Amino acid sequence: MEKLSSQDAGFLKIESAHCPFHVAGLMILKLPAHASRDYLRQLARKCGRMNEVWPMLNKKLQDPVNLSAAAWVPADDYRAERHVLHYALPGPGRMDDLLRLVTRAHERPLDRSRPLWEMHVIEGLSGDRFALYCKIHHSLIDGVGAMKMMQSFLSPSPKEKIDLNRVHPAIEKNDGHHSLFQALGDMTRSMQKQYRALPELSRLLAHMGADALQGKQDVMRLPFTSPRTIFNTQLDSSRAITVCDLSLGGVRKIARQAGGSINDVLLAVCGGALRRYLLAQKALPKPSLVAGMPVSLKAAGEEGGNKLSYIMSPFFTDESDDWRRLQRVMKVTRGAKAELGKVSTTAAEDYYALLMAPTVLLTVTGHATLVRPATNAIFSNVPGSPDKLYIEGAELEHLYPLSIVTDGMGLNITVVSHANRLCFAIISCPTEQPGIETLGKLLKESYRDLQAAARNA
């Protein structure tokens, strides 16, 4: 028996039928040139043995109903067909058909009487392609860990095969770009460390509060000062998944010209797309929407471990000029990194979790929409591989990370780089967000407009 940490048990307790707490990934792959007729059947069989490769996939909850003393126990009734599903799209295998299928799978909570993961092998995508959709509960792994797990299936060589005899160690959590909900769970860590950071946190909050009282706009925002939007409502169980790709080289070129980072450019592109979307819905608030995003605070060339925190930056949806929006984003992120860089690593990492305590309580009690949003959307940019990758000889073309939305926080935008692509995955609740499936198109439009603005700058 392995007792769950309070954080991991919390992910199970906060989960509801309309807000499941699993993270997932969607991989689009090209069939090998000389794949056998039963290539995908054999791949599905290998996937069914992933519990041998990753021991965490072979444990289940001791009591799925009573979580007061939640614990993992070995799954002595594991059956591969309950976890690995293999099916085909109807012809002609359109991407829209794939996303509809994956959306339905992403909406469904995992069965708590079984190990909390699934893998879907989906064949029949046009262009001799297929897809793998993998989901795993947040109580087992965080978003970055799930990405690492998926990437462990991948190889830089098309000749390498999945080694079913290699057993992987457990992936350590909290080691990088963790999600908002993981940051909330960090409050269960050592209170002594947080106590020592309180004077630094007090000075940081006082400075942020002074900026707010002076009406400064191009600064990091305090939580619960974001405008109310159609993204911050009570959700139902329906989800929408939108994906799109941008050129990593093109985004990097804009960043270099502006003197900012790739993350700055992506945030500005998202701000332009959200502005377009909300204008079309006649729902654009006068104040800018605010993004909650994890960032690295390490200086260039700095060695050692991670120094990460969260920045609450405006998307600058109130700015109609694309180049000006990017400049304003850069001003905020530079100032925020400088501000957070003055405090200790402990204070930088913990200030957000300490501030988010009301969010946890409001979500657990079902009152998340009674106050102004902490932020309007989650935005995260996760570095991936610069090289081509393969699974059993199949080339990975796209890798889309699918995250979590919950009451009061109904929009999540996550980006992963792969080769020379930036793969965007947007998770939302379409019931309160009509036409949200157009956001991928609007991201591309916003990017093209920013490119044009950069040429004229």
C-alpha positions in Angstrom: 0.0 0.0 0.0 1.3 3.5 -0.9 -0.4 6.4 0.7 -1.2 9.4 -1.6 0.3 12.7 -0.7 -2.3 15.4 0.4 -1.7 17.2 -2.9 -2.4 14.1 -5.1 -5.4 13.2 -3.0 -6.5 16.8 -3.4 -6.6 16.4 -7.2 -9.0 13.5 -6.7 -11.2 15.4 -4.3 -11.4 18.5 -6.4 -12.4 16.4 -9.5 -16.1 16.3 -10.4 -18.1 14.7 -13.2 -18.0 17.9 -15.2 -14.4 18.8 -14.4 -12.2 15.7 -14.7 -8.6 16.1 -13.6 -6.5 14.2 -16.1 -3.8 15.5 -18.4 -3.3 14.2 -21.9 -1.4 14.4 -25.1 -2.3 13.9 -28.7 0.4 12.7 -31.1 0.0 12.7 -34.9 2.3 10.3 -36.6 3.2 9.2 -40.1 3.1 5.5 -40.8 6.5 4.0 -41.7 7.0 3.6 -45.5 6.9 -0.2 -45.4 4.6 -0.8 -42.4 3.1 -4.2 -42.3 -0.7 -4.6 -42.5 -0.9 -5.3 -38.7 1.6 -2.6 -37.7 -1.0 -0.7 -35.7 -2.4 -3.8 -34.1 1.1 -4.7 -32.9 1.7 -1.2 -31.7 -1.6 -1.4 -29.7 -0.5 -4.7 -28.1 2.8 -3.1 -27.1 1.0 -0.1 -25.6 -1.1 -2.6 -23.6 2.1 -3.7 -21.8 3.1 -0.1 -20.8 2.2 -1.1 -17.2 5.3 -3.3 -17.3 7.5 -0.4 -18.4 6.0 2.2 -16.1 5.0 0.7 -12.7 2.9 3.7 -11.9 0.5 2.5 -14.6 -0.1 -0.7 -12.7 -1.6 0.7 -9.5 -5.1 1.7 -8.5 -6.9 3.3 -5.7 -7.5 1.1 -2.6 -10.9 2.6 -2.1 -12.2 4.7 -5.0 -15.0 6.2 -2.9 -13.4 6.9 0.5 -10.5 9.3 -0.1 -10.0 10.2 3.6 -7.0 7.8 3.7 -6.4 7.5 -0.1 -3.8 4.9 -1.0 -2.5 3.1 -4.1 -2.4 -0.7 -4.3 -1.2 -3.0 -7.1 -3.8 -3.7 -9.7 -4.2 -7.4 -9.6 -7.0 -7.4 -12.1 -5.2 -5.4 -14.9 -6.6 -6.0 -18.4 -4.9 -4.3 -21.3 -8.2 -3.9 -23.3 -9.6 -1.7 -20.6 -6.8 0.8 -21.1 -5.7 0.6 -24.7 -8.5 1.2 -27.2 -7.9 0.7 -31.0 -10.3 2.0 -33.6 -10.4 3.8 -36.9 -11.8 7.1 -38.2 -14.5 7.1 -40.9 -13.1 8.0 -44.4 -11.6 10.2 -45.6 -10.0 10.6 -42.1 -10.3 14.3 -41.5 -8.5 16.2 -38.7 -11.9 17.5 -37.6 -13.2 14.0 -37.2 -10.1 13.1 -35.1 -10.6 16.1 -32.8 -14.3 15.3 -32.3 -13.4 11.8 -31.2 -10.5 12.9 -29.0 -12.7 15.6 -27.4 -15.3 13.0 -26.4 -12.6 10.9 -24.9 -11.1 13.9 -23.1 -14.5 14.9 -21.5 -14.9 11.5 -19.8 -13.5 11.0 -16.3 -11.3 8.0 -15.8 -12.7 4.9 -14.1 -11.5 5.1 -10.5 -11.9 1.3 -10.0 -9.0 0.8 -12.5 -5.5 2.2 -13.0 -6.1 5.8 -13.9 -4.8 6.0 -17.5 -5.9 5.2 -21.1 -4.2 5.1 -24.5 -6.2 5.4 -27.7 -4.7 4.2 -31.0 -6.6 5.8 -33.8 -6.0 4.9 -37.4 -7.4 6.1 -40.7 -6.1 9.7 -40.6 -5.6 11.1 -44.1 -2.1 11.1 -45.6 -1.2 7.6 -44.2 -1.2 9.0 -40.7 -2.5 7.8 -37.3 -2.9 9.3 -33.8 -2.2 8.3 -30.3 -4.2 10.0 -27.6 -2.9 9.3 -24.1 -4.5 10.5 -20.8 -3.4 9.9 -17.2 -4.8 11.3 -13.9 -3.2 14.3 -12.4 -2.9 12.4 -9.1 -0.4 10.1 -10.8 1.6 12.6 -12.7 1.8 16.3 -13.6 1.6 17.8 -17.1 5.3 18.0 -17.6 5.8 14.4 -16.3 3.1 13.2 -18.7 5.0 14.9 -21.5 8.2 13.2 -20.4 6.4 9.8 -20.3 5.1 10.2 -23.8 8.6 11.3 -25.0 10.1 8.2 -23.5 8.2 6.2 -26.1 9.9 8.4 -28.8 13.3 7.9 -30.3 15.6 10.0 -32.6 16.1 6.9 -34.7 13.4 5.4 -36.9 15.0 2.0 -36.4 14.6 1.9 -32.6 11.8 -0.2 -31.1 9.9 0.1 -27.8 11.9 -1.8 -25.2 9.4 -3.7 -23.1 12.1 -5.0 -20.8 13.2 -1.5 -19.7 11.5 -0.4 -16.5 11.4 3.4 -16.0 11.7 5.0 -12.6 8.9 7.2 -11.3 9.0 10.7 -12.6 9.6 13.3 -10.0 6.9 16.0 -9.8 7.2 19.7 -9.3 10.4 20.0 -11.3 9.5 22.5 -14.0 6.6 24.1 -15.8 3.9 22.8 -13.5 0.2 23.6 -13.9 -1.8 26.0 -11.9 -3.4 23.2 -9.9 0.0 21.8 -9.1 1.1 25.2 -7.8 -2.0 25.2 -5.6 -1.0 21.9 -4.2 2.5 23.2 -3.4 0.9 24.8 -0.3 1.1 21.5 1.4 4.9 21.7 1.4 7.1 22.8 4.3 5.4 25.7 6.2 8.8 26.5 7.8 10.3 27.4 4.4 7.3 29.5 3.6 7.4 31.3 7.0 11.0 32.4 6.3 9.9 33.8 3.0 7.0 35.9 4.4 9.0 39.2 4.8 10.1 38.9 1.1 6.6 38.1 0.0 5.2 41.0 2.0 7.5 43.5 0.3 6.7 42.0 -3.1 2.9 42.2 -2.5 3.2 45.8 -1.2 5.0 46.8 -4.4 2.4 45.1 -6.6 -0.4 46.7 -4.5 1.2 50.2 -4.9 1.3 49.7 -8.7 -2.4 48.7 -8.7 -3.4 51.7 -6.6 -1.5 54.0 -8.9 -3.4 52.6 -11.9 -0.3 51.3 -13.7 -1.3 49.1 -16.6 2.0 47.6 -17.9 2.8 45.7 -14.7 2.3 42.3 -13.3 -1.2 42.0 -11.9 -2.4 40.9 -8.5 -4.7 37.8 -8.4 -8.4 38.4 -8.3 -8.2 41.7 -10.1 -8.9 40.2 -13.6 -12.1 41.2 -15.4 -15.0 38.9 -15.6 -15.2 37.1 -19.0 -17.0 34.3 -20.7 -14.0 32.2 -19.9 -14.5 32.5 -16.1 -17.9 30.9 -15.5 -19.4 27.7 -14.1 -18.6 24.9 -16.5 -20.5 21.9 -17.7 -19.0 18.6 -18.9 -18.6 19.6 -22.6 -15.2 20.5 -23.9 -13.7 21.9 -27.1 -10.2 21.1 -28.3 -8.6 23.4 -30.8 -5.1 22.9 -32.2 -2.9 24.8 -34.6 0.8 25.2 -35.4 3.1 28.2 -35.8 6.6 28.3 -37.2 9.2 28.3 -34.4 11.7 30.0 -36.7 9.2 32.7 -37.6 8.4 33.4 -33.9 12.1 33.4 -33.0 12.8 36.0 -35.7 10.1 38.4 -34.3 11.5 37.9 -30.8 15.0 38.7 -31.9 13.9 41.8 -33.7 11.9 43.0 -30.7 14.5 42.1 -28.2 12.1 39.9 -26.3 11.6 36.2 -25.8 9.7 33.5 -27.7 7.3 33.5 -24.8 6.7 37.2 -25.1 5.8 36.8 -28.8 3.4 33.9 -28.1 1.7 35.8 -25.3 1.2 38.8 -27.7 -0.1 36.5 -30.4 -2.6 35.0 -27.9 -3.7 38.4 -26.9 -4.4 39.4 -30.4 -6.4 36.2 -31.0 -8.4 36.6 -27.9 -9.2 40.2 -28.7 -10.5 39.1 -32.1 -12.6 36.3 -30.6 -14.1 38.4 -27.9 -14.9 41.3 -30.3 -16.7 38.9 -32.6 -18.7 37.7 -29.5 -19.4 41.3 -28.4 -17.8 40.2 -25.1 -14.5 42.1 -24.9 -14.1 43.8 -21.5 -12.5 47.2 -21.3 -9.6 46.0 -19.1 -7.2 43.5 -20.5 -7.5 39.8 -19.9 -4.8 38.4 -17.7 -2.7 35.3 -18.2 -1.4 33.1 -15.5 1.9 31.5 -16.8 4.9 29.7 -15.3 8.2 31.2 -16.1 11.9 30.5 -15.4 13.6 33.2 -13.4 17.2 31.9 -14.0 19.6 34.5 -15.4 21.4 33.7 -18.7 24.2 31.3 -18.0 23.1 30.6 -14.4 23.8 27.0 -13.4 22.1 24.8 -10.9 18.5 23.7 -10.4 15.2 25.4 -11.3 14.1 28.8 -10.2 10.5 29.1 -11.3 7.5 31.1 -10.4 4.3 32.4 -12.0 3.8 35.7 -13.7 0.3 37.2 -14.0 0.7 39.3 -17.2 -2.0 41.1 -19.2 -2.7 39.6 -22.6 -3.2 43.3 -23.6 -6.5 42.5 -25.3 -7.2 46.2 -24.9 -4.4 47.0 -27.3 -5.4 47.1 -31.0 -1.8 47.7 -32.3 0.0 44.3 -32.7 3.5 45.6 -32.4 2.6 47.9 -29.5 1.0 44.9 -27.7 4.2 42.9 -28.0 6.2 45.9 -26.6 3.8 46.1 -23.6 4.1 42.4 -23.0 7.9 42.6 -23.0 7.7 45.5 -20.5 5.6 43.5 -18.1 7.6 40.2 -18.3 10.9 42.0 -17.9 9.7 44.0 -14.9 8.1 40.9 -13.3 11.2 38.8 -13.7 13.4 41.6 -12.3 10.9 41.9 -9.3 10.8 38.2 -8.6 14.5 37.8 -9.2 15.2 40.0 -6.2 13.6 37.5 -3.8 14.8 34.0 -2.8 14.0 30.9 -4.8 11.6 29.8 -2.0 9.7 33.1 -2.1 9.6 33.2 -5.9 8.3 29.7 -6.1 5.8 29.9 -3.2 4.3 33.3 -3.5 1.8 32.3 -6.1 0.7 29.2 -4.2 0.2 31.2 -1.1 -1.9 33.8 -2.9 -4.0 31.1 -4.5 -5.4 29.6 -1.3 -8.8 31.3 -1.9 -9.0 29.7 -5.3 -8.6 26.2 -3.8 -11.2 26.9 -1.2 -13.7 28.4 -3.7 -13.2 25.6 -6.2 -13.7 22.8 -3.6 -16.8 24.5 -2.2 -18.3 25.2 -5.6 -18.1 29.0 -5.3 -15.3 29.7 -7.8 -17.3 32.1 -9.8 -18.5 34.3 -6.9 -15.4 36.5 -6.9 -13.4 38.1 -9.7 -11.1 35.7 -11.5 -7.6 35.1 -10.2 -6.5 35.1 -13.9 -8.6 34.8 -17.1 -6.7 31.9 -18.7 -3.7 29.7 -18.2 -0.9 30.0 -20.7 2.1 27.7 -20.7 5.0 27.2 -23.2 6.9 23.9 -22.7 10.1 23.3 -24.6 10.2 20.1 -26.6 12.7 18.4 -28.9 14.4 20.3 -31.7 14.8 17.0 -33.6 12.6 14.6 -35.5 11.3 11.8 -33.3 9.8 8.4 -34.0 7.7 5.6 -32.4 8.4 2.2 -33.9 9.6 3.9 -37.1 6.5 6.2 -37.3 7.6 9.9 -37.5 6.0 12.2 -35.0 4.5 15.2 -36.9 2.6 17.0 -34.2 2.5 16.8 -30.4 -0.4 18.6 -28.7 -0.6 18.8 -24.8 -4.2 18.7 -23.5 -4.6 20.2 -20.1 -7.3 20.9 -17.5 -10.0 23.5 -17.2 -12.3 24.0 -14.2 -15.0 26.2 -12.8 -13.9 29.9 -13.0 -10.9 29.0 -15.2 -12.4 27.7 -18.5 -9.5 28.4 -20.9 -6.1 26.7 -21.1 -3.6 27.4 -23.8 -0.5 25.2 -23.8 2.3 25.3 -26.4 5.0 22.6 -27.0 7.8 23.0 -29.5 8.6 20.1 -31.8 11.3 20.2 -34.5 10.6 23.7 -36.1 6.9 23.8 -35.0 5.1 25.3 -32.1 2.1 23.1 -31.4 -0.8 24.9 -29.7 -3.5 23.0 -27.9 -6.5 25.0 -26.5 -8.9 23.4 -24.0 -12.2 25.2 -23.4 -15.9 24.8 -22.5 -17.9 25.7 -25.6 -21.2 26.0 -23.8 -20.2 29.4 -22.5 -17.8 30.2 -25.3 -19.6 30.0 -28.6 -17.4 29.8 -31.7 -14.3 29.0 -29.6 -13.2 26.5 -32.3 -12.2 29.5 -34.4 -9.4 30.4 -31.9 -6.9 28.3 -33.8 -7.6 30.3 -37.0 -7.5 33.6 -35.1 -4.1 32.6 -33.6 -2.7 32.3 -37.1 -4.2 35.6 -38.1 -2.8 37.3 -35.1 0.6 35.8 -35.8 0.5 37.0 -39.5 -0.5 40.5 -38.4 2.4 40.6 -35.9 4.8 39.5 -38.6 3.6 42.3 -40.8 3.9 44.8 -38.0 7.4 43.6 -37.3 8.4 44.2 -41.0 7.1 47.8 -40.7 8.6 48.5 -37.3 
